[in-house]
Structure formats: C-alpha cells, structure tokens
Amino acid sequence: MAPSDPAAPVPADAVETRERRRVLAGTMVGTTIEWYDFFIYAQAAGLVLAPLFLAPLSETSPAVAQVLSFATIGISFLFRPLGAIVAGALGDKFGRKQVLVATLVMMGLATFLIGALPTYAQIGVAAPVLLILLRILQGFSAGGEWGGAALMSVEHAPTGKRGYFGAYPQIGVPCGMILATFVVWAITVVIGQEAFLAWGWRIPFLMSFLLIIVGHLIRKSVEESPVFKLMQERRAKASAPLRQLFRGNAREVVLSALIFLANNAAGYLVIAFLATYASRPVEEFGLGMERGPVLLATTLASFGWLISTLYGGWLCDRIGRVRTFQIGYAMLAAWAVPMWFMIDTGNVLMYFVAVFVFTLGMGLSYGPQSALYAEMFPAEIRYSGVSIGYALGAILGGAFAPMIAELLLTSFDASWTIGAYIVVACAVSFVAVSMVKEPMGVDLHVDDAEPTPAP
C-alpha cells in the first residue's frame, strides 16, 4: 500500500472534530482553573481568614468574625454583574475567546496576590482592606468567565449534543472544587494544621500562578465561536447589545437569574460551609470532627457533582433542559433537610454519604444550564444575556449562602434550618425554570432579520 501523502488536505470533518475537542478541553480546563482560584478563597474563608485578617474581632467574638469572613465571599458576587456587563459587551463585540483569556489572567493574578498579602498582625487594618479589594477583582473577572466558556462550548456543538457539550464548562466547577479541596487537604496533612494556619494557607493561592500559564496556553489554541464569526460577517453596523438585551429580553434575564438561585446556594454550602461546620469546635457551633478526614470526604463527595453534571448535560439532550432541571431541583429539595441529621452524627462516612447524595441533585440542576441559557437568547446579545443572568443568580443564591447558613445555625442551634432554607430556594428555582418554554434545538445562528426574543 502506498504511503499517504503528508501534504494531502485533512478532511473537513476531522478538522472540525479536532477543533471541538480543543474547545471542550479549553472550556473545561479554563473554568477548572478559574473556579479553583475562586474556591480556594471560599475554603480559606471558612478555615483561616477570620483569625488572620480580622484578628481583634476573632479574639473577642469568633462567631461574629466567622460570619464576616463568610460575608467577604459574598462581597465579590456584588461585582459579578459589572464584570458580566463589561465582558458581555466586549465578548458580543470582539469575540468570546479574547475575553476568556483576559478573565482567566485577571482571576489568577488576584488569587496569587491574596496569597502574598500581609496579615492584620503585620499591617493592621490595611490587611482586610486589601483582601476585599482583591476579592472584588476576583468577582469582576468571574462575572465574565462563565458566559464565554458556556457559549464557546454550546456554539461549537452539534444541535443534538448542545447539552452534553455545554456540560464541559459546567464540570469545570466541581473539578475546581475537587482540586481546591484536595490541595488544602494535602497541605494540611503534609505540614500539619498549625503550620497551615500560620503560613501553609498561602501555598494554594500562590500555586494559581502555574495554573494560569497552563490555562492561558490551552485557551489561546481554541478558535473563536462559529456563531460569533457568522455574526461578525453579517453585522452591517455596530450594535448596542446591553441596551438591546434589556429592551427585548429582560424576562429571560430575570428567569435565568432565578433558575440559578438554588443551585448556587447549595453549591456554596458544599464549597465553603460544610467542611467548616463539621471540623470546628462544638462550642463554636461545630461538630468537632478532625479536619483532615472531613476535607478528604468533601473532596471525594464532590465527584458526585462532577459525574451528575456531565450526566445532566447528556440527559437534557434527550428529555429536555426544563425537565432535567425540574428533576434536579426535586432531588435537591427532598434531600436538603434529611442530610443534616446524617452530618450531625459526627461520623465521617455518614458525612460523605450525605454530601455525595446532595451533589447529585446539584449536578442535574447544573449540567443543562449552558445549553438552556444559550438557547434563551439571540446571538447578538447572548454573551451579555447569559453572563448577566448567571451573575445575578449568583448574587441571589450563593453570594451570602454561607453567611445565611451561619446565622441560621447560631440563631436556632439547629442545622436542619439550613436545609429548610435550601428547600425554599429550590421552590423558587423550580417555578422559574417551569416558566421557560422548552428551547431545545432552536437555531443559535443569526440571520439577516432582526433577532426576536426567545419565548
């Protein structure tokens, strides 16, 4: 058999398949790195930031200091809509790819600098001020991250696989959670809890510098979204995406925010609250469990989030986005209260099972999100629409969820009240997603006519 000609052109379908694989890898790795940065802070807020950056208050009133430490998680969420507005407008005008690279670098730089910050004992009140400023920068960059990654994956996908493709940037979130929790656990085990509190907490933040380089190289290799390319070719004049968004698609923005509310609230309990609650002393409204095994159990339980998110993306291509969301929220609400009775046993295996089952509902109500949101908005305003809806949902849901959980726990001394809070959130999100007419399979490409709002 004659050898193949190395100069022969590569078939178009092979090029397309290779590019799609790069897109999936780029969106997943990029969101994993970005959310690793975000979750490292959430882990630190529960474990070490109160005594280090709020030292005087932590000495006199540790419970109040912990509430304020959790509140710093929420502060950054308030700046997500601004990041979403800026990134959305730039992404709709100049492309998803360039904005994705910029947000990744911005997030990583802020995380690295947090790891290098002096503490309250070293520079006084300037320490928490600088911490909050860098946290704001994290929130701004996170506001533009998700929308671009979601659209890159969905707009590259075959029509019948949008849910599955869109699940890849979604699994970057549990992957970031797994990576962040594993790194904190490993460092704690290697150097000990005392050294971790003194200086070891900085290591996960400083490590983000290496991750930025990896993510940057991967994302630079990904081509721009084909839908955006087509939109550029057909655009005769500059548009005003943000004004157009709120003029014609305000309903979709509100619904997308409410749909995300419960999932994000549940997610930030797993990310920032549960390990803290389980491992802190009983006199501080905790369970007094050993921190190392709790962090390891949280890491392993998060694989349920990863698997169910990918499955949720696959499932929604078969039974619909809305139905998959409804199943996920029904599961989440049904388990939100019983799980606390298992966690309160203080047994690490029971803790693992409780969190693992909880994450299954989280995944089914997260996997379909990229596809659903992309299909809800016309192409010219899609980046702005999905980014702002996501950012507003994060404020309503996860921004202050750990703080609310802490207040409920200290007020009622009953952990199941936190589960009741999640049940209410699930009811809101269930109703919101039920108000969306199933959009599966709509044409994502622009045409020569003016875009019309999604039903």
C-alpha positions as CSV (number, residue, x, y, z in Angstrom):
1,M,0.0,0.0,0.0
2,A,1.4,3.4,-0.9
3,P,2.1,5.7,1.9
4,S,-0.3,8.6,2.4
5,D,0.7,12.0,1.1
6,P,1.6,14.1,4.1
7,A,0.7,17.2,2.1
8,A,-2.8,16.0,1.4
9,P,-5.5,18.2,2.9
10,V,-7.1,17.0,6.2
11,P,-10.8,16.2,5.8
12,A,-13.1,19.0,6.9
13,D,-14.9,16.7,9.4
14,A,-11.6,15.6,11.0
15,V,-10.6,19.3,11.4
16,E,-14.0,20.1,12.9
17,T,-13.8,17.2,15.4
18,R,-10.3,18.1,16.5
19,E,-11.4,21.7,17.0
20,R,-14.4,20.7,19.0
21,R,-12.2,18.6,21.3
22,R,-9.9,21.6,21.8
23,V,-13.0,23.7,22.7
24,L,-14.2,21.2,25.2
25,A,-10.7,20.9,26.7
26,G,-10.2,24.7,26.7
27,T,-13.5,25.5,28.4
28,M,-13.2,22.7,31.0
29,V,-9.6,23.4,31.9
30,G,-10.1,27.1,31.9
31,T,-13.2,27.0,34.2
32,T,-11.5,24.5,36.4
33,I,-8.6,26.8,37.0
34,E,-10.8,29.9,37.4
35,W,-13.0,28.2,39.9
36,Y,-10.1,26.7,41.7
37,D,-9.0,30.3,42.3
38,F,-12.5,31.2,43.5
39,F,-12.9,28.1,45.7
40,I,-9.5,28.4,47.3
41,Y,-10.7,31.7,48.8
42,A,-14.0,30.1,49.9
43,Q,-12.1,27.3,51.6
44,A,-9.8,29.8,53.3
45,A,-12.7,32.0,54.4
46,G,-14.1,29.1,56.4
47,L,-10.8,27.8,57.8
48,V,-8.2,30.6,58.3
49,L,-9.1,34.1,57.2
50,A,-11.1,35.2,60.3
51,P,-8.2,34.9,62.8
52,L,-5.6,36.2,60.2
53,F,-7.4,39.2,58.8
54,L,-10.0,40.0,61.4
55,A,-7.8,39.3,64.4
56,P,-9.2,41.6,67.1
57,L,-12.8,40.6,66.4
58,S,-11.8,37.0,66.2
59,E,-10.3,37.1,69.6
60,T,-13.3,38.8,71.3
61,S,-16.2,37.3,69.2
62,P,-15.1,34.4,67.0
63,A,-18.7,33.6,65.8
64,V,-19.2,37.2,64.5
65,A,-15.7,37.1,62.9
66,Q,-16.6,33.9,61.1
67,V,-19.9,35.4,59.8
68,L,-17.9,38.4,58.5
69,S,-15.3,36.1,56.9
70,F,-18.1,34.3,55.0
71,A,-19.5,37.7,54.1
72,T,-16.3,38.5,52.2
73,I,-17.3,35.7,49.9
74,G,-20.5,37.5,49.1
75,I,-18.9,40.9,48.5
76,S,-17.2,39.7,45.3
77,F,-20.5,38.5,44.0
78,L,-21.8,42.0,44.0
79,F,-19.3,42.9,41.4
80,R,-20.0,39.9,39.1
81,P,-22.8,41.8,37.3
82,L,-20.4,44.6,36.5
83,G,-17.9,42.0,35.2
84,A,-20.6,40.3,33.3
85,I,-21.8,43.6,31.7
86,V,-18.2,44.6,30.6
87,A,-17.2,41.1,29.5
88,G,-20.6,40.5,27.8
89,A,-20.4,43.7,25.8
90,L,-16.8,43.1,24.8
91,G,-17.5,39.4,24.1
92,D,-20.5,40.2,21.9
93,K,-18.5,42.8,20.0
94,F,-14.9,41.4,19.8
95,G,-15.3,37.7,20.5
96,R,-15.7,35.1,23.2
97,K,-12.1,33.9,23.0
98,Q,-10.2,37.1,23.8
99,V,-12.4,37.9,26.8
100,L,-12.0,34.4,28.2
101,V,-8.2,34.7,28.1
102,A,-8.4,38.1,29.8
103,T,-10.7,37.0,32.6
104,L,-8.5,33.9,33.3
105,V,-5.4,36.0,33.7
106,M,-7.2,38.6,35.9
107,M,-8.6,36.0,38.2
108,G,-5.3,34.2,38.6
109,L,-3.4,37.4,39.3
110,A,-5.9,38.4,42.1
111,T,-5.6,34.9,43.6
112,F,-1.8,35.0,43.6
113,L,-1.7,38.4,45.3
114,I,-4.1,37.2,48.0
115,G,-1.5,34.5,48.8
116,A,1.2,37.2,49.2
117,L,-0.9,39.6,51.4
118,P,0.4,40.6,54.8
119,T,-2.0,39.8,57.7
120,Y,-3.6,42.0,60.3
121,A,-0.7,41.4,62.7
122,Q,1.7,42.8,60.1
123,I,0.0,45.8,58.6
124,G,-3.2,46.3,60.7
125,V,-6.5,47.4,59.1
126,A,-4.9,47.7,55.7
127,A,-4.8,43.9,55.5
128,P,-8.6,43.3,55.3
129,V,-9.0,46.3,53.1
130,L,-6.5,44.9,50.5
131,L,-8.1,41.5,50.9
132,I,-11.5,42.9,50.0
133,L,-10.1,44.8,47.0
134,L,-8.5,41.7,45.6
135,R,-11.7,39.8,46.3
136,I,-13.6,42.4,44.3
137,L,-11.2,41.8,41.4
138,Q,-11.9,38.1,41.6
139,G,-15.6,38.8,41.4
140,F,-15.3,41.1,38.5
141,S,-13.3,38.5,36.5
142,A,-15.6,35.6,37.5
143,G,-18.6,37.6,36.2
144,G,-17.2,37.4,32.6
145,E,-15.8,33.9,32.8
146,W,-18.8,31.6,32.8
147,G,-20.7,33.1,29.9
148,G,-17.8,33.0,27.5
149,A,-16.9,29.4,28.4
150,A,-20.5,28.2,28.1
151,L,-21.1,29.8,24.8
152,M,-17.8,28.6,23.3
153,S,-18.8,25.0,24.1
154,V,-22.5,25.3,23.1
155,E,-22.0,27.2,19.9
156,H,-19.4,24.7,18.7
157,A,-21.7,21.7,19.5
158,P,-23.9,19.7,17.0
159,T,-27.5,20.7,17.6
160,G,-28.4,17.3,19.2
161,K,-25.4,17.5,21.7
162,R,-25.6,21.0,23.0
163,G,-26.4,19.9,26.5
164,Y,-23.5,17.4,26.6
165,F,-21.0,19.9,25.1
166,G,-22.3,22.6,27.4
167,A,-21.8,20.4,30.5
168,Y,-18.0,20.6,30.0
169,P,-17.5,24.2,31.2
170,Q,-20.0,23.2,34.0
171,I,-17.9,20.3,35.2
172,G,-15.0,22.8,35.5
173,V,-16.8,24.0,38.6
174,P,-16.8,20.6,40.5
175,C,-13.3,20.0,39.1
176,G,-12.2,23.3,40.6
177,M,-13.9,22.3,43.9
178,I,-12.2,18.9,43.9
179,L,-8.8,20.5,43.1
180,A,-9.1,23.2,45.7
181,T,-10.3,21.0,48.5
182,F,-7.7,18.3,47.7
183,V,-4.9,20.8,47.7
184,V,-6.0,22.2,51.1
185,W,-6.3,18.7,52.5
186,A,-2.9,17.6,51.1
187,I,-1.1,20.6,52.5
188,T,-2.8,20.2,55.9
189,V,-1.8,16.6,56.1
190,V,1.8,17.2,55.0
191,I,2.7,20.2,57.2
192,G,0.1,19.9,59.9
193,Q,-2.8,22.1,60.9
194,E,-0.8,24.5,63.0
195,A,1.7,25.3,60.1
196,F,-1.2,25.5,57.7
197,L,-2.8,28.2,59.8
198,A,0.5,30.1,60.2
199,W,1.7,30.1,56.6
200,G,0.6,27.0,54.7
201,W,-2.7,28.6,53.7
202,R,-0.7,30.8,51.2
203,I,0.5,27.8,49.1
204,P,-2.8,27.1,47.3
205,F,-3.1,30.8,46.4
206,L,0.4,31.1,45.1
207,M,0.0,27.9,43.1
208,S,-2.5,29.6,40.8
209,F,0.4,31.3,39.0
210,L,1.3,28.0,37.4
211,L,-2.3,27.1,36.6
212,I,-2.8,30.5,34.8
213,I,0.0,29.6,32.4
214,V,-1.5,26.2,31.6
215,G,-5.0,27.6,31.1
216,H,-3.8,30.5,29.0
217,L,-1.9,28.3,26.6
218,I,-4.9,26.0,26.2
219,R,-7.4,28.7,25.6
220,K,-5.2,30.6,23.1
221,S,-5.3,27.4,21.0
222,V,-9.1,27.4,20.7
223,E,-10.7,29.1,17.6
224,E,-13.4,31.7,18.0
225,S,-17.0,30.5,18.2
226,P,-18.5,29.8,14.7
227,V,-21.7,31.6,15.7
228,F,-19.7,34.7,16.6
229,K,-17.8,34.5,13.3
230,L,-21.1,34.4,11.3
231,M,-22.5,37.3,13.4
232,Q,-19.4,39.4,12.6
233,E,-19.7,38.6,8.9
234,R,-23.4,39.7,8.8
235,R,-23.3,42.7,11.1
236,A,-23.6,45.8,9.0
237,K,-23.2,48.3,11.8
238,A,-22.2,48.3,15.4
239,S,-24.9,47.2,17.8
240,A,-25.7,48.1,21.4
241,P,-26.0,44.7,23.0
242,L,-26.7,45.8,26.5
243,R,-29.5,48.2,25.6
244,Q,-30.9,45.6,23.2
245,L,-30.7,43.0,25.9
246,F,-32.9,44.8,28.5
247,R,-35.2,46.2,25.8
248,G,-36.2,42.9,24.4
249,N,-35.0,40.1,26.8
250,A,-35.4,41.4,30.3
251,R,-37.8,38.5,31.1
252,E,-35.1,36.0,30.1
253,V,-32.5,37.7,32.2
254,V,-34.8,37.6,35.3
255,L,-35.7,33.9,34.7
256,S,-32.1,32.8,34.2
257,A,-31.1,34.5,37.5
258,L,-33.9,32.8,39.4
259,I,-33.2,29.4,37.8
260,F,-29.7,29.5,39.1
261,L,-30.5,30.8,42.6
262,A,-31.0,27.4,44.3
263,N,-28.1,25.6,42.6
264,N,-25.7,28.3,43.5
265,A,-26.9,28.5,47.1
266,A,-26.5,24.7,47.5
267,G,-23.1,24.8,45.8
268,Y,-21.7,27.3,48.2
269,L,-22.8,25.3,51.2
270,V,-20.7,22.5,49.9
271,I,-17.8,24.7,48.9
272,A,-17.5,27.0,51.9
273,F,-19.7,25.9,54.8
274,L,-20.0,22.2,55.3
275,A,-16.3,21.4,56.0
276,T,-16.0,24.4,58.4
277,Y,-19.2,23.4,60.3
278,A,-18.0,19.7,60.6
279,S,-14.5,20.5,61.7
280,R,-14.7,23.4,64.1
281,P,-15.1,23.0,67.9
282,V,-18.5,22.2,69.4
283,E,-18.5,25.4,71.5
284,E,-18.4,27.4,68.2
285,F,-21.5,25.6,66.8
286,G,-19.5,22.9,65.1
287,L,-19.2,19.1,65.3
288,G,-15.5,18.9,66.4
289,M,-14.6,16.4,63.7
290,E,-11.0,16.1,62.6
291,R,-10.3,18.5,59.7
292,G,-8.2,16.2,57.5
293,P,-10.7,13.4,57.1
294,V,-13.5,16.0,56.6
295,L,-11.6,17.7,53.8
296,L,-10.9,14.4,52.1
297,A,-14.5,13.3,52.4
298,T,-15.6,16.6,50.9
299,T,-13.2,16.1,48.0
300,L,-14.4,12.6,47.3
301,A,-18.1,13.6,47.6
302,S,-17.6,16.3,45.0
303,F,-17.0,13.6,42.4
304,G,-20.8,13.1,42.6
305,W,-21.2,16.7,41.5
306,L,-18.8,16.1,38.6
307,I,-20.5,12.9,37.4
308,S,-24.1,14.1,37.8
309,T,-23.3,17.4,36.0
310,L,-21.9,15.6,32.9
311,Y,-24.9,13.2,33.1
312,G,-27.3,16.2,33.4
313,G,-25.9,17.6,30.2
314,W,-26.3,14.3,28.4
315,L,-29.8,13.7,29.8
316,C,-31.1,17.1,28.8
317,D,-30.3,16.4,25.1
318,R,-32.8,13.5,25.4
319,I,-35.6,14.6,27.7
320,G,-35.2,18.4,27.5
321,R,-33.5,21.2,29.5
322,V,-36.5,22.1,31.6
323,R,-37.4,18.6,32.6
324,T,-33.8,17.8,33.7
325,F,-33.7,21.0,35.8
326,Q,-37.0,20.0,37.4
327,I,-35.7,16.5,38.3
328,G,-32.5,18.0,39.8
329,Y,-34.3,20.6,42.0
330,A,-36.9,18.0,43.2
331,M,-34.0,15.7,44.3
332,L,-32.1,18.6,45.9
333,A,-35.2,19.8,47.9
334,A,-36.0,16.2,49.0
335,W,-32.5,15.7,50.5
336,A,-31.8,19.2,51.8
337,V,-33.2,18.6,55.3
338,P,-32.5,14.8,55.9
339,M,-28.8,15.2,55.1
340,W,-28.2,17.3,58.2
341,F,-29.3,14.6,60.5
342,M,-26.6,12.3,58.9
343,I,-24.0,15.0,59.1
344,D,-24.7,15.7,62.7
345,T,-23.8,12.2,63.7
346,G,-20.2,13.4,63.5
347,N,-19.3,10.2,61.6
348,V,-17.1,11.0,58.6
349,L,-18.6,8.2,56.5
350,M,-22.1,9.5,57.1
351,Y,-20.9,13.0,56.3
352,F,-19.5,11.7,52.9
353,V,-22.8,9.9,52.0
354,A,-24.9,13.0,52.9
355,V,-22.8,15.4,50.8
356,F,-22.4,12.9,47.9
357,V,-26.2,12.4,47.6
358,F,-26.7,16.2,47.9
359,T,-24.3,16.8,45.0
360,L,-26.3,14.5,42.7
361,G,-29.3,16.9,42.6
362,M,-26.8,19.8,42.2
363,G,-25.4,18.2,39.1
364,L,-28.7,17.6,37.4
365,S,-29.7,21.2,38.0
366,Y,-26.3,22.5,36.7
367,G,-25.4,20.3,33.7
368,P,-28.2,21.6,31.4
369,Q,-27.5,25.3,32.3
370,S,-25.1,26.2,29.4
371,A,-27.4,24.9,26.7
372,L,-30.6,26.3,28.3
373,Y,-29.2,29.8,28.7
374,A,-27.6,29.8,25.2
375,E,-30.9,28.8,23.6
376,M,-32.9,31.5,25.6
377,F,-31.1,34.5,24.0
378,P,-30.4,35.7,20.4
379,A,-26.8,35.6,19.2
380,E,-26.1,39.4,19.2
381,I,-26.8,39.7,23.0
382,R,-26.2,36.1,24.0
383,Y,-22.9,36.7,25.9
384,S,-24.4,39.6,27.7
385,G,-27.6,37.8,28.5
386,V,-26.2,34.6,29.9
387,S,-23.4,36.3,31.8
388,I,-25.6,38.9,33.5
389,G,-28.3,36.3,34.3
390,Y,-25.7,34.0,35.7
391,A,-24.1,36.8,37.8
392,L,-27.5,38.0,39.2
393,G,-28.4,34.4,40.1
394,A,-25.1,34.0,41.9
395,I,-25.8,37.1,44.0
396,L,-29.3,35.9,44.9
397,G,-28.1,32.3,45.5
398,G,-24.5,31.7,46.6
399,A,-23.2,35.1,47.4
400,F,-24.3,35.1,51.1
401,A,-25.4,31.4,51.4
402,P,-22.6,30.5,53.8
403,M,-23.3,33.6,55.9
404,I,-27.0,32.9,55.9
405,A,-26.3,29.3,57.0
406,E,-24.0,30.6,59.8
407,L,-26.7,33.0,61.0
408,L,-29.4,30.3,60.9
409,L,-27.2,27.9,62.8
410,T,-26.2,30.4,65.5
411,S,-29.7,31.7,65.9
412,F,-31.6,28.4,66.1
413,D,-28.8,26.0,67.1
414,A,-30.5,23.5,64.6
415,S,-28.6,22.7,61.4
416,W,-31.8,21.4,59.7
417,T,-33.0,25.0,59.4
418,I,-30.2,25.5,56.8
419,G,-31.9,22.6,54.8
420,A,-35.2,24.4,55.0
421,Y,-33.6,27.5,53.5
422,I,-32.4,25.4,50.6
423,V,-35.9,23.9,50.1
424,V,-37.3,27.4,49.7
425,A,-34.6,28.3,47.3
426,C,-35.4,25.1,45.3
427,A,-39.0,26.0,45.1
428,V,-38.2,29.4,43.6
429,S,-35.9,28.0,41.0
430,F,-38.3,25.1,40.2
431,V,-41.1,27.6,39.4
432,A,-38.7,29.8,37.4
433,V,-37.5,27.0,35.1
434,S,-41.0,25.8,34.7
435,M,-41.9,29.2,33.2
436,V,-39.5,28.7,30.3
437,K,-40.8,27.2,27.1
438,E,-38.5,24.3,26.3
439,P,-36.0,25.8,23.9
440,M,-34.1,22.6,23.0
441,G,-32.9,22.6,19.3
442,V,-33.6,26.3,18.4
443,D,-31.3,27.8,15.8
444,L,-28.4,29.5,17.5
445,H,-27.2,31.3,14.4
446,V,-28.2,34.8,13.4
447,D,-30.0,35.6,10.3
448,D,-30.5,38.8,8.3
449,A,-33.6,39.7,10.2
450,E,-33.7,41.4,13.5
451,P,-33.4,39.0,16.4
452,T,-36.6,38.3,18.3
453,P,-36.8,37.5,22.0
454,A,-36.8,33.8,22.9
455,P,-40.2,32.5,24.0
